[in-house]
Amino acid sequence: MYQRIIIIGNLGRDPELRYTPAGSPVCNFSVAANRRKNDADMVVWFKIVAWGSQAEACNEYLSKGRQVLVEGELLADTDGNPRVYTRNDGTCGASFEVKAHTVRFLQGGREQEPGQEDEALPF
């Protein structure tokens, strides 16, 4: 079985880097992907997790608002569905979580100079 998801969007917040008890780096960030549906903009949020040296690079080069392309696999709950949670206001929500295989830093980053190539990290 094989699945792949590709998302292009903007970071909703700065990435958060942490380390597992074994010392492996893991970085979490959220990406908002916009699409037009029935003459209205629709935003879908994805929670992204990157591991290893890619996690450290994401933490160093990404920031809120930066545009990225993420290629990875969709993570589901034990039944194969999006992860469901209760918001602070009591309403239900669902999140789509993606384990990143490739993160490509697109234009608009704080470290990228005019004319500089996009950066790809295929880890």
C-alpha positions as CSV (number, residue, x, y, z in Angstrom):
1,M,0.0,0.0,0.0
2,Y,1.3,3.5,-0.9
3,Q,0.0,7.0,-0.3
4,R,1.4,10.4,-0.9
5,I,0.1,13.9,-0.3
6,I,1.5,17.1,-1.6
7,I,0.6,20.4,0.1
8,I,1.5,24.0,-0.9
9,G,0.6,26.6,1.6
10,N,1.8,29.1,4.3
11,L,2.9,28.4,7.8
12,G,0.3,29.4,10.4
13,R,2.9,29.7,13.2
14,D,6.6,29.4,13.8
15,P,7.8,25.8,13.9
16,E,8.4,24.1,17.2
17,L,11.5,21.9,17.6
18,R,11.8,19.3,20.4
19,Y,13.9,16.1,21.0
20,T,12.7,12.6,21.8
21,P,14.1,11.0,24.9
22,A,16.5,9.1,22.5
23,G,17.7,12.5,21.2
24,S,16.0,12.5,17.8
25,P,14.9,15.9,16.6
26,V,11.2,16.4,15.7
27,C,9.7,19.6,14.4
28,N,6.0,20.4,14.3
29,F,4.3,23.2,12.3
30,S,1.0,24.0,10.7
31,V,0.3,24.8,7.0
32,A,-2.8,26.6,5.6
33,A,-3.7,25.5,2.1
34,N,-6.1,27.8,0.3
35,R,-8.5,26.8,-2.5
36,R,-11.3,28.5,-4.3
37,K,-14.7,26.7,-4.1
38,N,-18.0,28.2,-5.3
39,D,-16.5,31.7,-5.6
40,A,-15.3,31.6,-2.0
41,D,-11.9,30.9,-0.5
42,M,-11.6,27.8,1.6
43,V,-8.7,27.2,4.0
44,V,-7.7,23.7,5.0
45,W,-5.1,23.4,7.9
46,F,-2.6,20.6,8.0
47,K,-0.4,19.7,11.0
48,I,3.1,18.7,9.7
49,V,5.7,16.7,11.5
50,A,9.3,16.4,10.3
51,W,12.1,14.3,11.8
52,G,15.9,14.2,11.9
53,S,18.0,16.7,10.2
54,Q,15.0,17.9,8.2
55,A,13.3,18.8,11.5
56,E,16.4,21.0,12.4
57,A,16.4,22.7,9.0
58,C,12.7,23.4,9.2
59,N,13.2,25.0,12.6
60,E,16.1,27.1,11.4
61,Y,14.7,28.4,8.1
62,L,10.9,28.4,8.4
63,S,8.8,31.0,10.1
64,K,5.1,32.1,10.3
65,G,3.8,33.1,6.9
66,R,6.6,31.4,4.9
67,Q,5.3,29.4,1.9
68,V,6.3,25.7,1.7
69,L,5.7,22.6,-0.3
70,V,5.4,19.5,1.8
71,E,5.3,16.0,0.4
72,G,4.6,13.2,2.8
73,E,2.1,10.7,4.1
74,L,-1.2,11.3,5.7
75,L,-1.4,10.1,9.3
76,A,-4.8,8.9,10.5
77,D,-6.3,7.7,13.7
78,T,-6.6,3.9,14.4
79,D,-9.8,3.8,12.3
80,G,-8.2,5.6,9.3
81,N,-9.9,8.9,9.9
82,P,-8.7,12.4,10.6
83,R,-7.8,13.1,14.2
84,V,-10.9,14.5,16.0
85,Y,-10.6,16.9,19.0
86,T,-12.6,19.3,21.1
87,R,-11.7,23.0,20.8
88,N,-11.5,25.3,23.8
89,D,-15.0,26.7,23.0
90,G,-16.4,23.1,23.2
91,T,-17.0,22.6,19.4
92,C,-15.6,19.6,17.6
93,G,-12.8,19.8,15.1
94,A,-10.7,17.5,13.0
95,S,-7.1,17.8,12.0
96,F,-5.2,16.4,9.1
97,E,-1.7,15.3,10.1
98,V,1.2,14.7,7.7
99,K,4.5,13.1,8.2
100,A,6.9,15.0,5.9
101,H,9.2,13.2,3.6
102,T,10.2,16.3,1.6
103,V,9.9,20.0,2.6
104,R,10.7,22.5,-0.1
105,F,11.1,26.1,1.1
106,L,9.4,28.4,-1.4
107,Q,9.7,32.2,-1.7
108,G,9.2,34.6,1.1
109,G,11.6,33.3,3.7
110,R,13.7,35.3,6.1
111,E,16.9,33.5,5.0
112,Q,16.3,33.7,1.2
113,E,18.0,36.5,-0.7
114,P,16.5,37.9,-4.0
115,G,17.5,35.6,-6.9
116,Q,18.3,32.7,-4.6
117,E,17.1,29.2,-5.6
118,D,14.4,27.5,-3.7
119,E,15.8,25.1,-1.1
120,A,14.7,21.4,-1.1
121,L,15.4,18.9,1.7
122,P,14.5,15.4,0.5
123,F,15.2,13.5,3.7
